[in-house]
Amino acid sequence: MKDLSSLMKQAQAMQQKMGQAQQELEQMVLLGQAGDGLVKVTLRGTGQITRIDIDDSLMVPGEADMVGDLVAAAHADAKRQLDQRSAELMAKAAGPLAGMPGMPKF
């Protein structure tokens, strides 16, 4: 029974750390870039795009498809960073319980 009690305390501590990690993640701001920085997408930890910057040199007729592709690529870059940071924070919060049956996989 002592082991079960210890395990429950660890699970409660992990749950608290996971909540803190989630709050930290929500406060993050990440910058994705494409086209050597000609397009930049600012992404909050919640996944919300807060800004898109497009270099003036791309604002020429006939370049709309390329600009769209660069925006998508910049967003994908920011999202990849967000996913990586999220996995790192959650794995750290899970501590020794990470990977146990019933625990989330990161």
C-alpha positions, 0 to 999 in steps of 0.5 A, a space after each residue: 500500500 505504501 508504494 501505491 500511496 507514493 505512486 499517487 503522490 507522484 501522479 499528483 505532482 506530475 499533474 501539477 507540473 503538467 498544468 504549469 508546463 501547459 501554462 508556460 507553453 501558452 505564453 510562448 511566442 515562436 517565429 517561423 520563417 521561410 524564403 530566407 526570412 522573406 516571410 515570417 509567421 509569429 505563432 503563440 503557444 496556443 497555435 494562434 497566428 498573431 502576425 505574418 510579415 511579408 517582405 515588400 520584394 514579394 509584392 509583385 503581380 504574379 507571385 501570389 502562389 509563391 507567397 502563399 507557399 512561403 506563408 504555409 512553409 513559415 507556419 509549418 516551421 513555427 508549428 514544428 518548433 511549437 510541437 518540439 517545445 511542447 513535447 520537451 516541456 511535457 516530458 520534463 513535467 512527467 518526469 519519472 512517470 513518462 512512458 508508463 502505461 496510461 501516461 501520455 506519450 510525448 
